[in-house]
Amino acid sequence: MVKTTLHHAHPTGFALGLTSGILYAACAAAVKLWPLQTVSFFNSWFHGVDLMRIFDPTKLTWGMFFKGLVSVIIAAYIAGFLYGWLYNKCVDHCKRKGWI
């Protein structure tokens, strides 16, 4: 029988929130330091959408940065928490059915 490990929802959400916040801050720093190169790099992620047409470096303010940072952390925490909770529910269900 396979041993399964439960995900604790709060630490899973917290870890995803922190990871997302770090990535968000790194991305913002890259856009501030190398705006054209960074936007050009991310163009490949958006399947034909030309980000250069909508990019406005004058809108990069500290207020916008912190608003985005907080919202990304909160959204990622909720997603991680939900993932941990649903994972545990699925593990419990599979155990009851004898699948694991």
C-alpha positions in Angstrom: 0.0 0.0 0.0 1.2 3.5 -0.9 1.8 5.8 2.1 0.2 9.2 1.5 1.1 12.4 3.2 -1.6 15.0 4.0 -1.1 18.6 3.1 -1.8 21.0 5.9 -3.9 23.6 4.2 -2.5 26.7 6.1 1.2 26.0 5.5 0.5 25.0 1.9 -1.3 28.3 1.3 1.3 30.3 3.2 4.1 28.7 1.2 2.4 29.4 -2.2 1.6 32.9 -1.1 5.2 33.6 -0.1 6.6 32.0 -3.3 4.2 34.1 -5.4 5.2 37.3 -3.5 8.9 36.6 -4.1 8.3 36.0 -7.8 6.1 39.1 -8.1 8.8 41.3 -6.5 11.5 39.7 -8.7 9.4 40.4 -11.8 8.7 44.0 -10.8 12.4 44.5 -10.2 13.2 43.1 -13.6 10.6 45.3 -15.3 12.1 48.3 -13.5 15.7 47.5 -14.3 15.3 46.0 -17.8 11.8 47.0 -19.0 12.1 46.2 -22.7 13.9 42.9 -22.2 11.5 41.8 -19.5 8.4 42.6 -21.4 9.9 41.0 -24.5 10.6 37.8 -22.5 7.1 37.6 -21.2 5.6 38.1 -24.6 6.3 34.5 -25.3 4.0 33.4 -22.4 1.0 35.2 -23.8 0.4 33.3 -27.1 0.6 36.1 -29.6 -0.5 39.0 -27.3 1.9 41.9 -27.8 2.6 43.2 -24.3 4.7 46.1 -25.7 1.5 47.7 -27.1 0.0 48.0 -23.6 3.2 48.4 -21.6 3.5 51.8 -19.9 6.6 52.1 -17.6 5.3 55.4 -16.1 2.6 53.4 -14.3 5.2 51.5 -12.2 4.7 53.2 -8.8 5.3 52.0 -5.3 1.6 52.1 -4.6 0.8 50.0 -7.6 3.6 47.6 -6.7 2.4 47.1 -3.1 -1.3 46.8 -4.2 -0.2 44.1 -6.7 2.1 42.3 -4.2 -0.6 42.1 -1.5 -3.3 40.9 -4.0 -1.0 38.3 -5.5 0.0 37.0 -2.0 -3.7 36.8 -0.9 -4.9 35.1 -4.1 -2.0 32.6 -4.0 -2.6 31.8 -0.3 -6.3 31.1 -1.0 -5.3 28.9 -4.0 -2.8 27.0 -1.9 -5.2 26.6 1.1 -7.9 25.3 -1.2 -5.4 23.0 -2.9 -4.3 21.6 0.5 -7.9 21.2 1.7 -9.0 19.5 -1.5 -6.0 17.3 -1.6 -6.8 16.0 1.9 -10.4 15.4 0.9 -9.3 13.4 -2.1 -6.9 11.3 -0.1 -9.6 10.6 2.5 -12.0 9.6 -0.2 -9.5 7.3 -1.9 -8.6 5.7 1.4 -12.3 5.0 2.2 -12.7 3.4 -1.2 -9.5 1.3 -0.6 -7.8 2.8 -3.6 -4.8 3.8 -1.6 
